[in-house]
Amino acid sequence: MEYRGMKKWRPFATLPEQYIGLQEIIDKQVEVTQPVLTEEQMEQMNFTLIEALHTNKQVYLTYYKRGQFITETGSIQFVDSLGDLFIFIDDVFELKNKMRLSELIDVRLS
């Protein structure tokens, strides 16, 4: 029997591309729009961040990222209200996260 460079049949060759496409569709279905907060809500969150910074209290942060609400627990290391940013250290990985105040949905002291 002679080998003539037979091509292997690859029925699942396009599966990764199909999976990525399906995952994008699923992600879009669970996507939510970022709520618009009032001035009062934004001021209250700012005060809570500053209080957490000065008292070294833990906070529950809920923020908006890529169509989803994410809630994390951690501590505030830095707040710049005018520059629309703060630095948050999460409890799980103890990583510094530079975040925009405008991404925040809710902040509560734990």
C-alpha positions in Angstrom: 0.0 0.0 0.0 1.4 3.3 -1.1 1.1 6.5 0.9 0.1 9.4 -1.3 0.0 12.3 1.2 -3.6 11.7 2.3 -5.3 14.7 3.9 -6.7 14.1 7.3 -10.4 14.8 7.7 -10.7 17.6 10.2 -14.4 17.9 11.1 -13.8 20.3 14.0 -11.3 22.6 12.4 -13.7 25.5 12.5 -15.0 24.8 16.0 -12.9 27.5 17.7 -14.1 30.2 15.4 -17.7 29.0 15.8 -17.3 28.9 19.6 -16.0 32.5 19.6 -19.0 33.6 17.5 -21.4 31.9 19.8 -19.7 33.3 22.9 -20.1 36.8 21.4 -23.8 36.2 20.9 -24.2 34.9 24.4 -22.3 37.9 25.9 -24.4 40.3 24.0 -27.6 38.7 25.4 -26.5 39.3 29.0 -25.1 42.8 28.2 -26.7 45.6 30.1 -26.5 49.4 29.6 -24.7 51.6 32.1 -27.3 53.4 34.3 -27.2 57.2 34.3 -26.6 58.4 37.9 -27.8 61.7 39.4 -25.4 64.3 40.7 -26.5 63.4 44.2 -25.7 59.7 43.7 -22.3 60.6 42.3 -21.5 63.0 45.2 -22.6 60.4 47.7 -20.3 57.8 46.2 -17.4 60.3 46.2 -18.0 61.0 49.9 -18.1 57.2 50.6 -14.8 56.7 48.7 -13.1 59.5 50.6 -14.4 58.3 53.9 -13.2 54.8 53.2 -9.8 56.2 52.2 -9.4 58.2 55.4 -10.8 55.5 57.8 -9.1 52.6 55.9 -12.5 50.8 55.9 -13.3 48.1 53.3 -15.8 48.9 50.6 -18.1 47.0 48.3 -17.7 48.5 44.8 -20.0 47.9 41.9 -18.8 49.2 38.6 -19.7 48.9 34.9 -17.4 47.2 32.5 -18.0 45.9 29.0 -21.7 45.6 29.4 -21.7 44.0 32.9 -22.0 45.0 36.5 -19.1 43.7 38.6 -19.0 43.8 42.4 -15.7 43.5 44.3 -14.6 44.0 47.9 -11.4 45.9 48.8 -9.8 49.1 50.0 -9.4 52.5 48.6 -5.8 53.8 48.2 -6.2 57.0 46.3 -9.1 59.3 45.2 -8.9 62.1 42.6 -12.4 63.5 42.2 -11.4 66.1 39.6 -9.4 63.7 37.6 -12.2 61.1 37.6 -10.1 58.3 39.0 -9.4 56.3 42.1 -7.1 53.4 43.0 -8.7 50.3 44.5 -6.9 47.3 46.0 -9.1 44.2 45.7 -9.3 41.6 48.5 -8.9 38.5 46.3 -5.6 39.2 44.4 -4.5 42.3 46.4 -3.9 44.0 43.0 -4.0 47.7 42.5 -6.8 48.7 40.1 -6.9 52.2 38.6 -10.5 52.9 37.9 -12.6 55.8 36.6 -15.2 57.3 39.0 -17.6 57.5 36.0 -17.6 53.6 35.8 -18.9 53.3 39.4 -22.5 52.3 39.9 -22.5 51.9 43.7 -20.0 52.1 46.7 -20.9 50.9 50.2 -18.8 50.6 53.3 -18.5 47.0 54.4 
